[in-house]
Amino acid sequence: MWQRFYLLLLITFVSIAFGAEPVKPNILFILSDDMGYADAGFQGAKDIKTPVLDALAKSGTILDAHYVQPVCSPTRSSLLTGRYVAHTGVYTIVRPNAKWGLPLEERTLAQALREAGYETALTGKWHLGEYKTAYQPTQRGFDHQYGLWFGMGDYYKHTRDNQVDWHRDDKPCDEVGYSTHLIAKEACKLVEQSKGDKPLFLYLPFQAVHGPMQVPESYLKQYGDLKEPRKTYAGMLSALDEAVGQVLAAFDKKGLRENTLIIFSSDNGGPSPGRVTHNTPLRAGKGTIFEGGVRTCAFATWPGKIPAGQTIKEPVHIIDWYPTLLKLAQASPEQKRTVDGRDIWPVLTQNAKSPHDAILLSGTNGTSAAIRMGEWKLLVGAADSGVGEEEEGPKKAKKKKAGEDGPQSVLLFNLEKDISEKTNVATENPEIVKKLRARLDELRKDAVEPGNKTLDEK
């Protein structure tokens, strides 16, 4: 026993003396799709059971003001590049077979981590372009790919608009089963087959709980009292929760859990709030730049590294994971395009303030936008069409150039006093509006045109 103690002490001393690099963590990034802000137990949900996610959140830090983009593809582009959509052009959803995608000049998180010696894998939904081989996951830094390229596919048939949408290493494959189960099974297999000679980056963007509303009957039994469509949604979320548990078990069995950073987030706020999802107390939902569309349930956990049982209210954005993970992975930060994200490791571990003086949120049309500065949030081009969870989104604005305002009024909210964005206080605070407006214009001064309009053929 004493011999082992002294050996470990000697190894530690030698490592410090000779400047040995710290061990690079495995990274598991779990992304749910269209999940409501208040639909997990750790966010206060009472009618849906998420025991695995709740335990994970409790073991780490809940991010109370974790911002994303209003819909699927833009959030994924921001995560994988560390750049605002105003700079990538991915303001909206990349439709199946569309002749554009995440610009090829963008360096992805997977590419950066692979350069740093990581094994990189994607199991789940890509949604960033596929019409040319160069846009597909295995050409964007992933050693392994499994799952769907598009969105809105059938969970059993694995088709979208009568087109097969299930791939392994970007080649069509014929799989039988429910997509949530298949994605988890593949993730477990990748973990089990990992040789351990490289750290693992496992990107796990589930198809669930995005429509169509489909789930095996067995998951509905515990929700007999819920009305549809929330009942099926609840079953889908339970299936996702179970799948996460299976992947965690694979990490445990392999002995990797202690050195694994786990991050969880939804890609946007829940759609059809009040009927399918719950974003309470946030206003509106998916597709909008109100809080209910861009503020998601999220947490990060890493045993012994990230404090357990805490909630951080400092605003952060999904772009921040890119530089944070690169630093932890000892990956080179050098690249051609400027990173908008900031290292949030001190926020997670030292109760530091947000590294942002302002956070930019862009609408799906490339014209509407919002800015969060401290307790204040300013919105331009977003319709002030009323408050309530039935609200599906802002009215369509007239087409204008990227970076310009839509025709609606300027909205200002104090989120500390009014998290539900009920009271527009722009008239009473002209100086604050002026200040936020100037910072917003500065952040959007070099905004690019939407990729779906310019058709990125490069």
N, C-alpha and C positions, 0 to 999 in steps of 0.2 A: 504493500500500500504506500509506504513512505518512498520507495524507489520510484513508483509511478508519479507521485507528487513532485519529487525533485526533477524527474524527467520533463514533466510539463512546465515546471518553473524554468528549466534550462532552455526549453524550446521558445518560451515566451521571451526570455532575455535575449536570446540570439536573434529572434525576429525583430525585436525593437532595436537592438544594437546595429544590425545590418540593414535596417530599413525595409524589411519585407513588406510587400503590399498586403493590405487586408483582403480577406476572402471576398470574392464577388458574390453578391446574393443571387439566388434564383428569383425570378420575377414572374408572378402570376397576376395578370390583369384580367379581371372578370368584368364584362360589360353586358348588362341586361338591355333589352330593347323595348322602349315605350313603357317603362315601369313608372308608376305614380310615385311622387315624392313621399307620400304618406302610406304606402302600401306594404311596408315591411314592419315587423314587430318593433325593431329598434327605432323606428320613426313614429311609433304610436299606434300602428294598425291593430285593431281588435278582432276583425272579422276574417283575416287571412293569417295563416300560420307559416312562419319562416324561421324555424329554430336554428338552422345552420347559419344563415346570414346573421341572425341575432347574436349567436355565440361569437362569430368572427368579429362583428362590430364591437362587442363588449371586450374582446381581447385586445382591441386596438383603439384607434381614435376615429370618432365620427366627424365628418366634415360637414358642418351645418350650412356653409355657403359655398358649395362646390358648383361652379358654373360650367355649362356646356353650350351647345348650339341648339336651335329649336327642332332640328330633325336629324335623321340618321347619318347620312354621308358627311355633312359638315363637321359633326362632332368627331367622327373617325379620322377625318383629314387633320383636324387640330391635334388630336392625340398623337398621331403618327408623325407629325412634322414639328410640333411645338409652335405652330404659326397660326395666327388668326385667319379666318376664311377670307377676310378682306385682302389678304396677301396670297392665298392659294387659289382663290376664285371658286372654291367649292362651297358656294352659298346654299345650294339646294341638293336634292336627291339625284344621284346618278341612276338614271333609268336603265332597264335591261337593254343591251345592245347600243346604248347611246355612244356617239362618236366623241366621247371625251371622258375624262376621269381625273384622278389626282395627277397634276402635272408631273411629267417624267423628270423634270429638273429638281424636284423635291427629294431631299434625303429623308428616308423614313427611319423611324425608331428601330425597326428590325434591321435595317442596313447598318446603322450605327452600332447596335449591340453585336451584330455578327462580326463586324470589324474588330470589336473588343473581345472576341473569343467566345461569344455565346452561341449555343444552339437555339435556333429561333423557330417557333411553330405557331401556326394559326389554326384553331379549330372553331368554326362558327361562320359568321356572316362577314363578308368582305365589304361589298357595297361601295367600292371606290373606282370602278371601271374595269372592263374586261374585254372590250371589243377588239383590242390588239393584244398580242402576247406580252408586249412590254408593260402593259398596265396590270397584269395579273400578279397575284401575291408572291409566287415563287420568283418573279422578276423584280420584286420590291423589297427583297431582303429576308424572306421567309424560307427556311430550309424545308419546312413541311407545311402543307396546306390541306385542310379537309373541311368540307361543308358547302355552303351556298355562296354564290357570287352576288345574287340579287337580294331584294327584299320582298316581302309579301308572298312568299312561296307556300305551297301546301306542305303541311308538316309530315304528311304520310307519303304522298306521291312524289314529293321533291321536284315539283314543277312550278313554273311561273308562266302564265299565258301559253300553256301547252308546250313549253320549252323545258327540257330537263335542266335542273339547276342543282346538281350535287356533284362535287368534284373532290378528287384526291390528287394532290400535287398538280392542280389545274388541269386534270384530265377527267372527263365525265366518268362517273362510276355509278353502278346500279346497287343501291342499298335499300334494305327493307327495314322499316322501323320508324318510330317517332323521332323527329329531329333532335329534340332536347336530349333524348336517351343516346342517340348516335354520337352527338357532339361530345357528350361526357365520356362515352366509352372510348372514343378516339383519343381524347385528352389523357385518360387513364393509361391507355396503351403507350402513348408517347413518354409519359413519366416512367412507367415500368421499364421501358426499353432504353431509357437514358443510361449511357455508360458511366456517367459521373465524371468524365474527364473534362467536361465543359459545363459552365453554369447554364441554366435553362431559362429562356424567355418564352413563356407560354401565354399567348394572347387568346383569350377565351370569350369572344363576343357571341353570346347565345342569340338564337333567332327569337326566343321567347323574351317578353310576352307580347310581341308584335302580332297583329292579326295576320291571317285569319284565325278566328277563335276556335282552336282545336286542342283537345287533350284526351288521353285515355279515360274511360269511364271511371276507373278505380280512384282517380284523383278528385272526383266530384263527391264521393260519399261523405266526406267530412264537412262538406259545405251544403248540406241539404236545405238549410234555411235561407241561403242566399238566392236572390233573384238573378235571372239572366239579364244581360250578358256578364255581369260581375262574377257569377258563379263559375263559369268556364274560365274566366280570367284568373280567378283565385286558384283553380286547379292547375292552370299553366304555371303560375308562380310557385306553387308547391312542388311541381315537377322540376322546375329550375333549381329551387332550394335543395331538393334531394340530389340533383345532379352535381351541384357544387360540393355537397358532402362526399360524394363518390370520388371526386377529383382530389379533395383534401386527404381522403383515406389513402389514395395512391401515393401522395407526397409523404404521408406518415410511414407507409409501408417501406418506402424507398429510403427513409431516414433523411429526407430533405427539408422537412417542415421548419426546423429551427433556423435554417439559413434561407428562408424564403419570404420575400416581401409580397404581401397580398394586397391588391387594390381592387375595390369594387365601386362601380358607378352605373347609373343608367345613362343611355345616350341622349335622352331628352326627357322632358316632362311627360306625364301620362296624357294620352288622348281621351276625348270624350269624358272629361272630368265630371264626377258626380253620377255618371251612368255606368262607366266601365272602371275607370281608375279614380283615385283620390289624390289630389295635390294639396289638400288642406294644410295650412291656411293660405296657400299661395293662390294668386289670381291666374285664371285661364289654364292653358295646357300646351301640348305639343303644337308646334308650328308658329307659336307666338314668342315675342321677346319680353312678355311679362314674366314674372318670377316662375309661374307654373310651367312655363315652356323651357326655361333655361337653367333652373336651379334643381339639382337632383339629389336623391339620397346617395350617400357615398361614405366610404370609410377606408382606412389603411391600417394594416396590422403586420407586425414583425416582432416576434418574441424577443424581449430584451432590448429592442432598439427603439420601438415606438411605444410610448406610454399607453397603458391599458386604461379603459374606463373614462376617457376624457372626450369632450366635445369641443371642437374648435370652430369659432364663429368668424374668424378672419376670412375674407373673400379670396378664393383661389379659382383658377380656371383650368380646364383639362389640358390646355397648352403647357401648363407648368410641369406635367409629368415627364415631358420629353427631356428638358435639361436636368431635372432632378434624377431621373433614372440613368442618364448618361454619366452624371457625376458619380453615382453609387457604383456604376459598372466600370468606372475608370475608362470610359470611352472618350475618344477625341471630340471636343466641341467644335473643331474647325470645320466649316462648311461655307458654301458660296452664299446661301440665302440666310438672312438674319432671323434668328429665333426670337419670337415674341414672349415665350414662356420664361418663367423665373424659377430658380431653385427654391423649392418650398420645404426642403428638409429641416431647416431651422424652425419653420412654422409647426411642423409635425412633432418635433422632438424637444424644442426649447421654448415653446410658447412665444415665438417671435411674431412680430407683426407681419401682415401680408407684404410681400416684396413689391406689390403693385401700388402705384398711386391711383391707378384707374384700370378698370377692366372693360374691354370692348365686347359688345354682343351685337351680332349682325343678323338681320332678318333674311329670310329665304329669297327675297326678290333682289337683294344686293343694294337696296336703297334705304330701307328702314334700318334703324340701329338704336342701340341703347348704350349708356355708359354708367358704370357703378364707381362712385368715388366716396369712400367712407360710408356714411349712412345714407347718402343721396344717390338717387338713380334718375337719370334723364332719358326719356324716350322721344325719338323723332320718327315720324312716318308710321306710327302705330295708332290704329283707330281707338278712340276712347268710347267704346261701344257698350259700356256698362260693366258691372262687376258681378262675379258669380261663377260657380263651377260649371254652369251650363255653357259658358262662353267658349266657342271653338277657336276663335282667333280673330285677328284684325281684318278689316275690309281690305280688298285688294287696292293697292295704290297704282296710280298711273305710272307707266314706264318712264324711268329717268336714268341717267348715268349713274354708275356705281359711285357711292360716296355722297350723292345728293339726297336731299330729303324727299319724302313723299308728301302728299298734300294735307295730311292730318295735323292736328294741333300738337304742340310740344307738351309733354307730360313730365311732371316732376313729382317724385315721391320720397318721403323720408322713411326708409325701410326699418329703422329702429323703432319708430312709432307706428308705422303702417306697413307691416310686412305683406299685407293683402293688397296693397296698391289701390286702395279705395278712394283716397282723396288726392286729387291733383292740386299741388300747392305752388304751381309755377307762377301764377299771378302775384302771390304774396312774397315771392323770393326771386326777384329779377336778377340780383347780383349773382346768386347761386346758379341760376339758369345760364347766365352769361359765362360764368367760369366753367361750368361743365360743358357748355356748348363749344367753347374754345378748345377744350381738351379733346372733345369728341372729333372736332374738325381736324385737329392735329393728328389723331390716331388714324383718321380716314383719308389723309391728304394723298397717300399713295395707293389708295384702294384700287384693285384691279377689276376688270369686268368679269361678270360671272362666266365660268368655264362652259356652261351649257349654251351660252350665246356666242362665244368666240370659237367654240369647237377646237379644243386643243388637239391638233393633229401632229404635234412634234414627236 
